[in-house]
Amino acid sequence: MTRVARAFVRKEVREILRDRKVILLTIVLPVLLYPLTFTMSSWLKEREDEKARDRVLSVAVTGDVDELRVAVYRAAGLRLVELEEE
């Protein structure tokens, strides 16, 4: 790197470090926001998973499919709905 380039880089770094807003926006804010973002997304996912576990889904079966009926009765979170054949 030439002397002029080194002097330019040194000057720019000095100016950046002097400006507190730049330091705040480039270092401090991300250090605080990234963990908060990951924590919140994890918390929201756990909450949605709990809702999904408590949800009961209805499964409609028509025709003569006894194996499917048995599987639905055994599955947690499923409710069998019998449909009349037309």
N, C-alpha and C positions, 0 to 999 in steps of 0.2 A: 504494500500500500504506500502510496506516495505521501510526502509530508503534507501536501495540501489536503489530500483526502483524510489523513489522520486528524488534522486540525479541524476540518469540517465536521467529522464524526464526533470529536471531543466537544466542539461547540454545541452541536445538536443535543447530545446526551446531557450536557450541563443545563441547557434550556428546558429539556423535558423534565429533569429531576427538580428543577426550580418551580415548575408549575404543579401545584398540589392537585388541581382537578384532573390532570392527566394521570397522576399516580393513583388517585382515587378510582378513576374509571377503568384503568388497565390492570390494577393489581388488587386493591382492597375490595372493590365491588364483586368481581368474579369469585374471589376467595370466600366471600359470604354467600353469594347467590347460588353457586353450584351445589354445595351441600344441602342448602335449603330446597332447591329444586328436586334433587334426588330423594330427599327424605319425604317430601310431599307426594311425589309420584309413587313411591313405595307404599305410603300410607293409603293413598287412593286405590291402588291395586288391591291391597289387602281388604279394604272395605268392599270393593266390588266382588271379590272372591267370596266373602262372607255372604253377601246378598245372593250370589249364584248358588251357594250351597243350600241356602234356605228355600230357594225357589223350587216349586213342584211343577213339572211339565206334563201336559196331557198328551197322550199318544193314542191316536184313533186307529183301531184295527177292524177290518172287515174281512169276511171270508173265513176259510178254515185254515188258520195259521196258528196251531196250538203251540208250537215251539216259540214263536214270537210272543204269544201271550204269557207264557211261563217266564221268558226273559224279562218282559216288562214288569211283571209282578215282583220279580227278584231284584230288579234294579232300584237303587235308592233315588228318590227325587222324581220318579215317574209315576203317572197315574194313568190307568188304562180306561179308555172310553170306547165302549162298544158301539158300532154303527150298524144300522139295519141295512141289509142288502135290498136293493130294489128289484 
